[in-house]
Amino acid sequence: MELPLLVVLALSIPVCAIAGLVLGLSARSKLAALQHRLSALEGEIRLLRTQAGPEEPAAEQAAQPPAPGIPVAEAPAAASPGTPDRAPSIDGTVPAIPAAQPSSPQRADMEATLGSRWAVWVGGVALALGGIFLVRYSIEQNLLSPATRIILGGLFALALIGAGEWLRRGERSLVLPGIPQANVPAILTAAGTCSAFASAYAAYALYGLIGPAATFVLLGAIAVLTLTASTLHGPILAALGLLGAMGSPLLVSSDKPQPWAMVIYLAFVALPAYGVARLRLWRWLALAAATGVLAWTALVFVLAGTDALPSMVHLVVQTAFAAFFLVVLPYRSLADADLEIDRAASTVLLAFALAGIAISGTVAAGDGRPVFVAALALVLVATGIRFTPASPAAAWAALSACGALLVWPIASDLGTAPENLFYQEGDAFALRPYALEVYLGFALLAPAAIAGASLIRLARTSHLRLSAAAWYAGAATTGPLLALVAAYWRVTEFEPSLSFALVAGALALAFVAAFQWLLRQRGENGHALGLGAGATASAALAALALGLTFALDKGMLTVAFALTALGTAWVAERIALPALRYAVGAIGLIVLGRLIWNPTVVDGNPGPVLFNWLLWGYGIPALAFLAASRLLERSGRDRIVRLIESLGLAFAAFLVFFEIRHALHEGNPLAEDFSLMEAGLIATEAFVFAILLTRLDFRAADPVYRWGSLIFKVLSFGLAAIGLLLVENPFVSEREVSGGAVFNSLILAYLLPSVLAGALALAERRSRPWAYALSSAILSLLLLSAYVGLEIRQIFTGPQLAAWKGFTQGEQWSYSVALLAVGILLLGLGLLRDNRFARTASAAYLVLAVLKVFIVDLANLEGVMRALSFIGLGLVLIGIGLVYQRLLAHRPSNAAIPS
């Protein structure tokens, strides 16, 4: 008898707590009402006694006649709030009793929150913990058998669920303050659901009373029933049911996993979740269900091992479910003109498409790969074509087909490259010579079918939104082009192929025919037809460019995209299709991403110096993008024009850069070596581009020219200051200087960049703040000084200019002469051009010459060299003095100041 009493006692604790809370709140409300009524009655009695004649002076003074229209309970309300309740005195008089003062709104809200919500939530948690503690206690004390514990847990769960349903049905008749707001039935049902999950899992994991299969089914059934009950009890229970449904398979382990059972189970769970979401209009539940089954795709694939069929079937079925419940049902009776793109549903369908690409890329997909990809693409394209809110799904269908072609393990199918996860037929590796035909057939049919359906939808629908039309146009044009590129890469590995060039030409003709067909259409969606016509025209040009790339040796896709951009810009300007500007911008972004990922377009030896394949790989895109920017600029200079022009400049810079490396490294533009002459030539290139863009910015201020000139200036300064003056300086690096005593690499490395830095300073004087020109002028003088000093060193020591070779007296005297010569040259330039900076720099050089003569030459030179140094310095200084005197003599004197 003790055990049942203990169970009853444990169960009664949370029940009594909730009942006590409810009764306490009810009694408190009733007590307040009773006090108010008692105060009113006492006021009436006091009023009657006052009218009959007061018996005591004190009572007479205290009693005040009520004003007309004022309740009789006003007199006691005037008493002090702190006066306690008092009973009638012995002589029958009743003291004044104040009316109950209402609490402040903040205190009332806090009390309502604590009493009606938090208390019930805590009570629900206490119920669940109470059941868990009861089971734990029974286990620790060994009071019950395992079967009895599971049965009691199940009964406890049923009791909570039954209590929740009973309260839900009688919820409208309950008149308890605050309790209906806390959704007590849903909390009790949720607690019961948790207990049911725990009992079922304990029966399997702790006691082994049921097997994995039975546990799997039982947990799934509990989850589905929970989802069904959520239609009555609210979203919290729905979330709990979905979480339990998706997590139940993780709780069950088996030595023999059944992937097909998982596929059926997930379909069995997803359908009720979608149904509840549709019934209660809980879109979040549908999205969560789609996310959950998508996450299970990888686990289903892992469970199946070398058989990908279960995961493929699962993905196709779940994609169809998601399309039906997220798109078909919500939008089946709405007009296209009233609908915008459903981003959430489109994102979910994109995730399914990407998962399909990942599965199709495994060798385990085997012969079922084309059927699987075709079925998945069919679901997506049918959804996207029928419903404009899901129009991106048509593009996702094209993406799934092209992605499958891109990751298709064609080499493994042909038996030339075995994989880790390989296709098996029996015990041996399966050699399938027909795989190439299947691959090429799929590449030809699938993108064509998607493109045709998208074009028909684009042309035959009136009042089509521009956003939806853009998705259909993209699916119709981008899909076949990407499929052609993917097939060309996987089959030929970018080797020249006349067959693929002919296919590209045929595709270009097909796009031309589609362009003409769209122009002949008449309808109310002229903007959609215009967009489609522009897209097909651009695609025709792109296909033609791809054909040229496939046919020519070392042809590159980057070149094809650049030519496509030029052709698209020409079409946009000729037929006045503003939407094509965005197509040019999209192509530019693709090429920009290609450059960021790998700036190298031409690999290996491009050919002879100057006239080689670098001109094709970089020169053609540079000219194409610059020409496209000029065409688009006729209708306005916007961000797209700036992007395309920037790409043209970038390709031009890369062309010069790789031509320099190709010429200096014996045909290898990707050589790892870096020399003094190369640093000088690249710095020269940067200076030239900086000067050109600075002048263009002066003529027509534009961000492209402004930022481009600054970028090239920073590059030139880095190469000059770090590369030429420090790292590659032959005096420091001890590398030999190539060339003769006068005409050598120092001219290209130092003298030419010095001249260009000075030209940049002159260009910046007109369009930049003074600090820009000053920095360029200083760098020019530093490079000039380095050239003069290293050239003197080259004459006296030969190609090796290292410091360990020492200095002769003639060399040291030459440095003094050089300082004086540069100073005189700067002085003459400053006087002729009236340039104060040049005259200041001249003074600096002369001061350095004076210091060198009086400090270095006096200590190191001997004999005639010492005398020549001082004589030369003196003559130069005197000559400079005479020049300044002559200049001052020719200046007009100041007017006399009257005394």
KOLNUVO-695981 format. One record per residue (C-alpha): residue in three letters; x, y, z. Coordinates in steps of 0.5 Angstrom, whole numbers, padded with zeros to 4 digits, always signed. Each point is the difference from the previous one (the first is absolute). Layout:
REM residues N
ALAXYZ
...
//
This chain:
REM residues 899
MET+0000+0000+0000
GLU+0006+0005+0001
LEU+0002+0000-0007
PRO-0007+0002-0003
LEU+0000+0005+0005
LEU+0007+0003-0002
VAL-0002+0000-0007
VAL-0007+0004+0002
LEU+0004+0005+0004
ALA+0005+0001-0005
LEU-0005+0002-0005
SER-0004+0004+0005
ILE+0006+0005+0001
PRO+0000+0004-0006
VAL-0008-0001-0001
CYS-0001+0003+0007
ALA+0005+0006-0002
ILE-0004+0002-0006
ALA-0007-0001+0004
GLY+0003+0004+0006
LEU+0002+0005-0005
VAL-0007+0001-0004
LEU-0004+0000+0007
GLY+0005+0005+0003
LEU-0001+0005-0006
SER-0008-0002+0000
ALA+0000+0001+0008
ARG+0004+0007-0001
SER-0005+0003-0005
LYS-0006-0002+0004
LEU+0003+0003+0007
ALA+0001+0006-0004
ALA-0007+0001-0002
LEU-0003-0002+0007
GLN+0004+0005+0003
HIS-0003+0005-0005
ARG-0007-0002+0001
LEU+0001+0000+0008
SER+0003+0008-0001
ALA-0006+0002-0004
LEU-0005-0003+0005
GLU+0004+0003+0006
GLY-0001+0007-0003
GLU-0007-0001-0001
ILE-0001-0002+0007
ARG+0004+0006+0002
LEU-0004+0005-0004
LEU-0007-0003+0003
ARG+0003+0001+0007
THR+0002+0007-0002
GLN-0007+0002-0003
ALA-0003-0003+0006
GLY+0004+0005+0005
PRO+0007-0001+0002
GLU+0001-0003+0007
GLU+0007+0002+0001
PRO+0003+0007-0002
ALA+0006-0004-0003
ALA-0004-0004-0004
GLU-0004+0007-0002
GLN+0006+0003-0002
ALA+0003-0006-0004
ALA-0007-0001-0004
GLN+0000+0004-0006
PRO-0007+0000-0005
PRO+0001-0002-0006
ALA+0000+0004-0006
PRO-0005-0001-0006
GLY+0002-0005-0005
ILE+0006-0003+0005
PRO-0001-0007+0002
VAL-0001-0001+0008
ALA+0007-0004+0000
GLU+0004+0007-0001
ALA+0000+0001+0007
PRO+0004-0006+0002
ALA+0005+0002-0006
ALA+0002+0006+0004
ALA+0003-0004+0005
SER+0007-0001+0001
PRO+0003-0006-0005
GLY+0003-0003+0006
THR-0006+0000+0005
PRO-0001-0008+0001
ASP-0007-0003+0000
ARG-0004+0001+0006
ALA-0006-0004+0003
PRO-0006+0004+0003
SER+0001+0003+0007
ILE-0004-0002+0006
ASP-0004+0006+0000
GLY-0002-0002-0007
THR+0004+0005-0004
VAL+0004-0002-0006
PRO+0006+0003-0001
ALA+0002+0003-0007
ILE+0003-0006-0004
PRO+0004+0002-0007
ALA-0002-0003-0006
ALA+0006-0005-0003
GLN+0005+0004-0004
PRO+0001-0003-0007
SER+0008-0002-0001
SER+0004+0004-0005
PRO-0001-0002-0008
GLN+0008-0003+0000
ARG-0001-0004+0006
ALA-0007-0003-0003
ASP+0004-0001-0006
MET+0005-0004+0003
GLU-0004-0004+0005
ALA-0004-0002-0007
THR+0006-0002-0003
LEU+0003-0004+0006
GLY-0007-0003+0001
SER-0003-0001-0006
ARG+0006-0002-0005
TRP+0007-0002+0004
ALA-0004-0004+0005
VAL-0003-0004-0005
TRP+0006-0001-0004
VAL+0004-0002+0006
GLY-0005-0004+0002
GLY+0000-0004-0007
VAL+0008-0001+0001
ALA-0001-0002+0007
LEU-0005-0005-0002
ALA+0005-0003-0005
LEU+0006+0000+0005
GLY-0005-0003+0005
GLY-0001-0006-0005
ILE+0007-0001-0001
PHE+0002+0000+0007
LEU-0005-0005+0002
VAL+0003-0004-0006
ARG+0007+0001+0003
TYR-0003-0001+0007
SER-0003-0007-0002
ILE+0006-0002-0003
GLU+0005+0002+0005
GLN-0004-0004+0006
ASN-0002-0006-0005
LEU-0007+0001+0002
LEU-0003-0002-0007
SER+0002-0005-0006
PRO+0002+0003-0006
ALA-0006-0001-0004
THR-0004+0003+0006
ARG+0004+0006+0000
ILE-0001+0001-0008
ILE-0008-0001+0001
LEU+0000+0005+0006
GLY+0003+0005-0004
GLY-0004-0001-0006
LEU-0006+0000+0004
PHE+0003+0007+0003
ALA+0000+0003-0007
LEU-0007-0002-0002
ALA-0002+0003+0007
LEU+0003+0006-0002
ILE-0002+0000-0007
GLY-0007-0001+0002
ALA+0000+0005+0005
GLY+0002+0005-0005
GLU-0005-0002-0005
TRP-0006+0000+0006
LEU+0003+0007+0002
ARG+0000+0002-0008
ARG-0008-0002-0001
GLY-0002+0004+0007
GLU+0005+0006-0001
ARG-0006+0004-0002
SER-0004-0001+0007
LEU+0006+0001+0004
VAL+0000+0007+0003
LEU+0006+0000+0004
PRO+0005+0007+0000
GLY+0006-0001-0005
ILE-0001-0008-0001
PRO-0002+0000-0007
GLN+0005+0005-0003
ALA+0006-0005+0002
ASN-0003-0006-0004
VAL+0000-0005+0005
PRO-0003-0005-0005
ALA+0006+0000-0004
ILE+0005+0000+0005
LEU-0003-0006+0003
THR+0000-0004-0007
ALA+0007+0002-0001
ALA+0002-0003+0007
GLY-0004-0006-0002
THR+0003+0000-0007
CYS+0007+0000+0004
SER-0001-0005+0004
ALA-0003-0005-0005
PHE+0007+0001-0004
ALA+0004-0001+0006
SER-0004-0006+0002
ALA+0000-0003-0007
TYR+0008+0001-0001
ALA+0001-0003+0007
ALA-0004-0006-0002
TYR+0005-0001-0005
ALA+0007+0003+0002
LEU+0000-0001+0008
TYR-0004-0007+0000
GLY+0000-0003-0007
LEU-0008-0001+0001
ILE-0001+0001-0008
GLY+0005+0000-0006
PRO+0002+0005-0004
ALA-0005+0000-0006
ALA-0006+0000+0006
THR+0004+0006+0003
PHE+0000+0003-0007
VAL-0007+0000-0001
LEU-0002+0001+0007
LEU+0004+0007+0000
GLY-0002+0002-0007
ALA-0008-0001+0002
ILE+0001+0004+0006
ALA+0003+0005-0004
VAL-0005+0000-0005
LEU-0006+0000+0005
THR+0003+0006+0004
LEU+0000+0004-0007
THR-0007-0002-0001
ALA-0002+0002+0007
SER+0004+0007-0001
THR-0006+0002-0004
LEU-0004+0000+0006
HIS+0006+0003+0005
GLY+0004+0005-0004
PRO+0007+0001-0003
ILE+0004-0003+0006
LEU-0003-0007+0000
ALA+0001+0000-0008
ALA+0008+0002+0001
LEU+0001-0005+0005
GLY-0004-0005-0004
LEU+0005+0002-0006
LEU+0006+0000+0004
GLY-0002-0007+0003
ALA-0001-0003-0007
MET+0006+0002-0003
GLY+0004-0002+0006
SER-0003-0006+0001
PRO+0005-0004-0005
LEU+0006+0002+0004
LEU-0002-0003+0006
VAL-0001-0007-0003
SER+0006-0004-0002
SER+0001-0006-0004
ASP+0005-0005-0003
LYS-0004+0000-0006
PRO-0002+0007-0002
GLN-0006+0000-0005
PRO+0000+0006-0005
TRP-0006-0002-0003
ALA-0004+0000+0007
MET+0003+0007+0001
VAL-0002+0003-0007
ILE-0007-0003+0002
TYR+0000+0003+0007
LEU+0002+0007-0002
ALA-0005+0000-0005
PHE-0005-0002+0005
VAL+0002+0005+0005
ALA+0001+0006-0005
LEU-0008-0001-0003
PRO-0003+0001+0007
ALA+0005+0006+0001
TYR-0002+0003-0007
GLY-0007-0001+0001
VAL-0001+0003+0007
ALA+0004+0006-0002
ARG-0005+0001-0006
LEU-0006-0001+0005
ARG+0002+0005+0005
LEU+0004+0005-0005
TRP+0007-0001+0004
ARG+0005+0001-0006
TRP+0006-0001+0005
LEU-0002-0007+0001
ALA+0000-0002-0007
LEU+0007+0003-0001
ALA+0002-0003+0006
ALA-0002-0007-0003
ALA+0003+0001-0006
THR+0007+0002+0003
GLY-0001-0006+0005
VAL-0001-0005-0006
LEU+0006+0003-0004
ALA+0005+0000+0006
TRP-0002-0008+0000
THR+0002-0001-0007
ALA+0007+0000+0001
LEU-0001-0005+0006
VAL-0005-0005-0005
PHE+0006+0000-0005
VAL+0005-0002+0005
LEU-0004-0005+0003
ALA-0001-0003-0007
GLY+0007-0001-0001
THR+0002-0001-0008
ASP-0008+0000-0002
ALA-0002+0007-0001
LEU-0007-0002-0002
PRO-0003+0002+0007
SER+0003+0006+0000
MET-0002+0002-0007
VAL-0008-0002+0001
HIS+0000+0004+0007
LEU+0003+0006-0003
VAL-0005+0000-0006
VAL-0006-0002+0004
GLN+0001+0006+0005
THR+0002+0005-0005
ALA-0007-0002-0003
PHE-0003+0001+0007
ALA+0003+0006+0001
ALA-0002+0003-0007
PHE-0007-0002+0002
PHE-0001+0003+0007
LEU+0004+0006-0001
VAL-0002+0002-0007
VAL-0006-0004-0003
LEU-0005+0000+0005
PRO+0001+0008+0003
TYR+0000+0003-0007
ARG-0004-0005-0005
SER-0006+0005+0000
LEU+0004+0006+0000
ALA+0001+0005-0007
ASP+0008+0000-0002
ALA-0001+0008+0000
ASP-0001+0000+0007
LEU+0006-0004+0002
GLU+0007+0002+0002
ILE+0006-0005+0001
ASP-0001-0005+0006
ARG+0007+0001+0003
ALA-0001-0005+0005
ALA-0003-0006-0004
SER+0005+0002-0006
THR+0006-0001+0005
VAL-0003-0007+0003
LEU+0000-0002-0008
LEU+0007+0002-0001
ALA+0002-0004+0006
PHE-0003-0006-0003
ALA+0003+0001-0007
LEU+0007+0001+0003
ALA-0001-0006+0004
GLY-0002-0004-0006
ILE+0007+0003-0003
ALA+0004-0003+0005
ILE-0003-0007+0000
SER+0000+0000-0008
GLY+0008+0001+0001
THR+0001-0007+0004
VAL+0002-0006-0004
ALA-0005-0004+0004
ALA-0006+0004-0004
GLY+0002-0005-0006
ASP-0005-0001-0005
GLY-0005+0003+0004
ARG+0003+0007-0001
PRO-0003+0003-0006
VAL-0007-0002+0002
PHE+0001+0003+0007
VAL+0002+0006-0003
ALA-0005+0000-0005
ALA-0006-0001+0005
LEU+0003+0005+0005
ALA+0000+0005-0006
LEU-0007-0001-0002
VAL-0002+0001+0007
LEU+0003+0007+0000
VAL-0001+0002-0007
ALA-0008-0002+0000
THR+0000+0004+0007
GLY+0003+0006-0003
ILE-0003+0000-0006
ARG-0007+0000+0003
PHE+0000+0004+0005
THR+0004+0007+0000
PRO+0001+0001+0007
ALA+0005-0006-0001
SER+0003+0002-0007
PRO+0007-0001+0003
ALA-0001-0007+0000
ALA+0000+0000-0007
ALA+0007+0002+0001
TRP+0001-0005+0005
ALA-0002-0005-0005
ALA+0006+0002-0005
LEU+0005+0001+0006
SER-0002-0007+0002
ALA+0001-0003-0007
CYS+0007+0004-0001
GLY+0002-0001+0007
ALA-0001-0008-0002
LEU+0004+0001-0006
LEU+0006+0003+0003
VAL+0001-0005+0006
TRP-0002-0006-0004
PRO+0005-0005+0001
ILE+0001-0002-0007
ALA+0007-0002+0001
SER-0002-0005+0005
ASP-0006-0003-0004
LEU+0005-0001-0006
GLY+0005-0004+0004
THR+0006+0005+0000
ALA+0000+0003+0007
PRO-0002-0004+0005
GLU-0003+0004+0006
ASN-0001-0001+0008
LEU-0007-0001+0000
PHE-0001-0004-0007
TYR-0006-0003-0004
GLN+0000-0008+0001
GLU-0003-0005-0004
GLY+0001-0006+0004
ASP+0007-0001+0003
ALA+0004+0004-0006
PHE+0000+0007-0002
ALA-0005+0001-0006
LEU+0003+0002-0006
ARG-0006+0004-0004
PRO+0002+0002-0007
TYR-0007+0003-0002
ALA+0001+0005+0006
LEU+0003+0005-0005
GLU-0006+0000-0004
VAL-0005+0000+0006
TYR+0004+0006+0002
LEU+0000+0004-0006
GLY-0008-0002-0001
PHE-0002+0003+0006
ALA+0004+0006-0001
LEU-0003+0001-0007
LEU-0007-0001+0003
ALA-0001+0002+0007
PRO+0002+0007-0001
ALA-0004+0001-0007
ALA-0006-0002+0003
ILE+0000+0005+0006
ALA+0002+0005-0004
GLY-0006-0001-0005
ALA-0005+0000+0006
SER+0003+0006+0003
LEU+0000+0004-0007
ILE-0008-0002-0001
ARG-0002+0002+0007
LEU+0004+0006-0002
ALA-0004+0002-0006
ARG-0007-0003+0001
THR-0001+0003+0007
SER-0003+0007+0001
HIS+0001+0005+0005
LEU+0007-0003+0002
ARG+0004+0003+0005
LEU+0007+0002-0002
SER+0003-0004+0006
ALA-0003-0006-0002
ALA+0001+0001-0008
ALA+0008+0001+0002
TRP+0000-0007+0004
TYR-0004-0003-0007
ALA+0005+0003-0004
GLY+0006-0002+0004
ALA-0002-0007+0000
ALA-0001+0000-0008
THR+0007+0003-0001
THR+0005-0001+0005
GLY-0002-0008+0001
PRO+0002-0002-0007
LEU+0006+0004+0000
LEU+0002-0003+0007
ALA-0001-0007-0002
LEU+0004+0001-0007
VAL+0006+0003+0005
ALA-0001-0006+0005
ALA+0000-0005-0006
TYR+0006+0003-0003
TRP+0004+0000+0006
ARG-0002-0007+0002
VAL+0001-0003-0007
THR+0006+0003-0003
GLU+0003+0004+0007
PHE+0000+0006-0004
GLU+0004-0003-0006
PRO-0002+0003-0007
SER-0006-0004-0003
LEU-0003+0002-0007
SER-0006-0004+0002
PHE-0002+0004+0006
ALA+0001+0006-0004
LEU-0005-0002-0005
VAL-0005-0002+0006
ALA+0001+0007+0002
GLY-0001+0003-0007
ALA-0006-0004+0000
LEU-0002+0003+0007
ALA+0001+0007-0002
LEU-0005-0001-0006
ALA-0005-0003+0004
PHE+0000+0006+0005
VAL+0000+0005-0006
ALA-0006-0004-0002
ALA-0003+0001+0007
PHE+0001+0007-0001
GLN-0003+0001-0006
TRP-0006-0004+0003
LEU-0001+0005+0006
LEU+0000+0006-0005
ARG-0006-0003-0004
GLN-0004-0001+0007
ARG-0005+0005+0001
GLY-0003+0001+0007
GLU-0001+0004+0006
ASN+0007-0002+0004
GLY+0004+0004-0005
HIS+0006+0001+0005
ALA+0000-0007+0001
LEU+0001-0002-0007
GLY+0005+0006-0001
LEU+0004-0003+0006
GLY-0001-0007-0003
ALA+0003+0003-0007
GLY+0006+0003+0003
ALA+0002-0006+0004
THR-0001-0005-0006
ALA+0004+0005-0004
SER+0005+0000+0005
ALA+0000-0007+0000
ALA+0001-0001-0007
LEU+0006+0005+0000
ALA+0003-0004+0006
ALA-0001-0007-0003
LEU+0004+0003-0006
ALA+0006+0002+0004
LEU+0000-0007+0003
GLY+0000-0003-0006
LEU+0006+0004-0002
THR+0003-0002+0006
PHE-0001-0007-0001
ALA+0003+0000-0007
LEU+0006+0004+0002
ASP+0006-0002+0003
LYS+0001+0002+0007
GLY-0007+0004+0000
MET-0002+0002+0007
LEU-0007+0001+0003
THR+0002+0007+0002
VAL+0001+0002-0007
ALA-0007-0003-0002
PHE-0004+0004+0006
ALA+0004+0006-0002
LEU-0002+0000-0007
THR-0007-0002+0002
ALA+0000+0006+0005
LEU+0002+0004-0007
GLY-0006-0003-0004
THR-0005+0001+0006
ALA+0002+0008+0000
TRP-0001+0000-0007
VAL-0007-0003+0000
ALA-0002+0004+0006
GLU+0002+0007-0004
ARG-0003-0002-0007
ILE-0007-0003+0002
ALA+0000+0004+0007
LEU-0001-0005+0005
PRO+0002+0003+0006
ALA-0001-0006+0004
LEU+0006-0003-0004
ARG+0005+0005+0004
TYR-0001-0005+0006
ALA+0002-0006-0004
VAL+0006+0004-0002
GLY+0001+0001+0007
ALA-0001-0007+0002
ILE+0005-0002-0005
GLY+0005+0005+0003
LEU-0001-0003+0007
ILE+0001-0007-0003
VAL+0007+0002-0003
LEU+0002+0004+0006
GLY-0001-0006+0005
ARG+0004-0004-0005
LEU+0006+0005+0000
ILE-0001+0000+0008
TRP+0000-0008+0000
ASN+0006+0000-0005
PRO+0003+0006-0004
THR+0004-0005-0004
VAL-0004-0001-0007
VAL+0005-0003-0004
ASP+0004-0006+0003
GLY+0007-0003-0002
ASN+0004+0004-0006
PRO-0004+0005-0004
GLY+0004+0000-0006
PRO+0005+0005-0002
VAL+0002+0007+0003
LEU-0006+0005-0001
PHE-0004-0003-0005
ASN-0002-0006+0004
TRP-0007-0003+0003
LEU+0001+0005+0005
LEU-0003+0005-0005
TRP-0006-0005-0001
GLY-0001-0002+0008
TYR+0001+0008+0002
GLY+0000+0004-0006
ILE-0007-0002-0003
PRO-0004+0001+0007
ALA+0004+0006+0001
LEU-0003+0003-0006
ALA-0006-0003+0000
PHE-0002+0003+0007
LEU+0002+0007-0002
ALA-0004+0000-0006
ALA-0006-0003+0004
SER+0001+0006+0005
ARG+0000+0005-0006
LEU-0006-0003-0003
LEU-0004+0000+0007
GLU+0003+0007+0001
ARG-0005+0003-0005
SER-0006-0001+0004
GLY+0003+0002+0007
ARG+0006-0001+0004
ASP-0002-0005+0006
ARG+0003-0005+0004
ILE+0000-0005-0005
VAL+0004+0004-0005
ARG+0005+0001+0005
LEU+0000-0007+0002
ILE+0001-0002-0007
GLU+0005+0006-0001
SER+0004-0003+0006
LEU+0001-0007-0003
GLY+0002+0003-0006
LEU+0006+0004+0003
ALA+0001-0006+0005
PHE+0001-0005-0006
ALA+0005+0005-0004
ALA+0004+0001+0007
PHE+0000-0008+0000
LEU+0002+0000-0007
VAL+0006+0004+0001
PHE+0002-0003+0006
PHE+0000-0007-0003
GLU+0004+0002-0006
ILE+0005+0003+0004
ARG+0001-0007+0004
HIS+0000-0004-0006
ALA+0005+0004-0004
LEU+0005+0000+0006
HIS-0001-0007+0002
GLU+0001-0004-0006
GLY-0008-0001-0002
ASN-0002-0002+0007
PRO-0004+0006+0003
LEU-0002-0004+0006
ALA+0008+0000+0002
GLU+0001+0000+0008
ASP+0006+0004-0001
PHE+0000+0008+0000
SER+0006+0005-0002
LEU+0002+0007+0000
MET-0002+0001-0007
GLU-0007-0003+0001
ALA-0001+0004+0006
GLY+0002+0007-0004
LEU-0005-0002-0006
ILE-0006-0002+0004
ALA+0001+0007+0004
THR+0001+0003-0007
GLU-0007-0003-0002
ALA-0003+0002+0007
PHE+0002+0007-0001
VAL-0002+0000-0007
PHE-0007-0002+0002
ALA+0000+0005+0006
ILE+0001+0006-0005
LEU-0005-0002-0005
LEU-0005-0001+0005
THR+0002+0006+0004
ARG-0001+0004-0007
LEU-0007-0003-0002
ASP-0002+0002+0007
PHE+0002+0007-0001
ARG-0004+0000-0006
ALA-0006-0003+0002
ALA+0000-0002+0008
ASP-0003-0007+0001
PRO+0001-0005+0005
VAL+0003-0005-0004
TYR+0006+0005-0002
ARG+0001+0003+0007
TRP+0000-0007+0003
GLY+0004-0003-0005
SER+0005+0005+0000
LEU+0001-0001+0007
ILE+0001-0007+0000
PHE+0005+0000-0006
LYS+0004+0005+0004
VAL+0000-0004+0006
LEU+0002-0006-0004
SER+0006+0005-0003
PHE+0002+0002+0007
GLY+0000-0007+0003
LEU+0004-0002-0006
ALA+0005+0006+0000
ALA+0001+0001+0007
ILE+0000-0008+0003
GLY+0002-0003-0007
LEU+0005+0005-0003
LEU+0003+0003+0006
LEU+0001-0005+0005
VAL-0001-0007-0002
GLU+0002-0001-0007
ASN+0005+0006+0000
PRO+0007-0003-0002
PHE+0004+0003+0005
VAL-0004-0004+0005
SER-0002-0006-0003
GLU+0007-0001-0004
ARG-0003-0002-0006
GLU+0003+0002-0006
VAL-0002+0005-0005
SER-0001-0002-0007
GLY+0002+0004-0006
GLY+0006+0004-0001
ALA+0003+0006+0004
VAL-0005+0005-0003
PHE-0006-0003-0003
ASN-0002-0005+0005
SER-0006-0002+0004
LEU+0001+0006+0005
ILE-0003+0004-0006
LEU-0007-0004+0000
ALA+0000-0002+0008
TYR+0002+0008+0002
LEU+0000+0005-0005
LEU-0006-0001-0004
PRO-0004-0001+0007
SER+0003+0006+0002
VAL-0002+0004-0006
LEU-0007-0003+0000
ALA-0001+0002+0008
GLY+0002+0007-0002
ALA-0005+0000-0005
LEU-0005-0003+0005
ALA+0001+0006+0004
LEU-0001+0005-0005
ALA-0007-0003-0002
GLU-0002+0000+0007
ARG+0001+0007+0001
ARG-0006+0002-0004
SER-0005-0006+0003
ARG+0003-0002+0007
PRO+0002+0004+0007
TRP+0007+0002+0000
ALA+0002-0006+0005
TYR-0001-0005-0006
ALA+0004+0004-0005
LEU+0005+0001+0005
SER+0001-0007+0002
SER+0001-0002-0007
ALA+0005+0005-0001
ILE+0004-0002+0006
LEU+0000-0007-0003
SER+0002+0002-0007
LEU+0006+0003+0004
LEU+0002-0006+0004
LEU+0000-0004-0006
LEU+0004+0005-0004
SER+0005+0000+0005
ALA+0000-0008+0001
TYR+0001+0000-0008
VAL+0006+0005+0000
GLY+0003-0003+0006
LEU+0000-0007-0003
GLU+0002+0002-0007
ILE+0006+0003+0003
ARG+0001-0007+0004
GLN-0001-0004-0006
ILE+0005+0004-0004
PHE+0006-0001+0006
THR-0002-0007+0002
GLY-0003-0003-0006
PRO-0007-0005+0001
GLN+0001-0001+0007
LEU-0002+0006+0004
ALA+0001-0003+0007
ALA+0003+0004+0006
TRP+0005-0005+0001
LYS+0004+0002-0006
GLY+0002+0007+0003
PHE+0000+0007-0002
THR+0006+0003-0005
GLN+0002+0007+0001
GLY-0003+0001-0007
GLU-0007-0003+0002
GLN+0000+0005+0006
TRP+0002+0006-0004
SER-0006-0002-0005
TYR-0005+0000+0005
SER+0002+0007+0002
VAL-0001+0002-0007
ALA-0006-0003-0001
LEU-0003+0003+0006
LEU+0002+0007-0003
ALA-0003-0002-0007
VAL-0007-0002+0002
GLY+0000+0006+0005
ILE+0002+0005-0006
LEU-0005-0004-0005
LEU-0006+0001+0005
LEU+0002+0007+0001
GLY+0000+0001-0007
LEU-0007-0003-0001
GLY-0003+0004+0006
LEU+0002+0006-0003
LEU-0002-0001-0007
ARG-0007-0003+0003
ASP+0000+0005+0006
ASN-0001-0007+0004
ARG+0001+0002+0007
PHE+0001-0008+0002
ALA+0005-0001-0005
ARG+0004+0006+0003
THR-0001-0003+0007
ALA+0003-0007-0002
SER+0006+0004-0004
ALA+0002+0003+0007
ALA-0001-0007+0003
TYR+0005-0003-0005
LEU+0005+0005+0001
VAL+0000+0000+0007
LEU+0001-0008+0000
ALA+0006+0002-0005
VAL+0003+0005+0005
LEU-0001-0005+0005
LYS+0003-0006-0004
VAL+0006+0005-0002
PHE+0002+0002+0007
ILE-0002-0006+0004
VAL+0001-0006-0005
ASP+0005+0002-0005
LEU+0005+0004+0005
ALA+0001-0006+0004
ASN+0000-0005-0006
LEU+0003+0003-0006
GLU+0007+0002-0001
GLY+0004+0004-0005
VAL-0003+0003-0006
MET-0007-0003+0001
ARG-0001+0003+0007
ALA+0002+0007-0004
LEU-0004-0001-0005
SER-0006-0002+0004
PHE+0001+0007+0004
ILE+0001+0004-0006
GLY-0006-0003-0004
LEU-0004+0001+0006
GLY+0002+0008+0001
LEU-0001+0001-0008
VAL-0007-0003+0000
LEU-0002+0004+0006
ILE+0003+0007-0003
GLY-0003-0002-0006
ILE-0007-0001+0004
GLY+0001+0007+0003
LEU+0001+0004-0006
VAL-0006-0003-0003
TYR-0004+0002+0006
GLN+0003+0007+0000
ARG-0002+0001-0008
LEU-0007-0002+0001
LEU-0001+0004+0006
ALA+0004+0006-0004
HIS-0006-0001-0005
ARG-0005+0001+0005
PRO-0004+0006+0000
SER+0002+0004+0007
ASN-0005+0002+0005
ALA-0003+0007+0000
ALA+0004+0005+0004
ILE-0004+0001+0007
PRO-0001+0007+0001
SER+0002+0003+0006
//
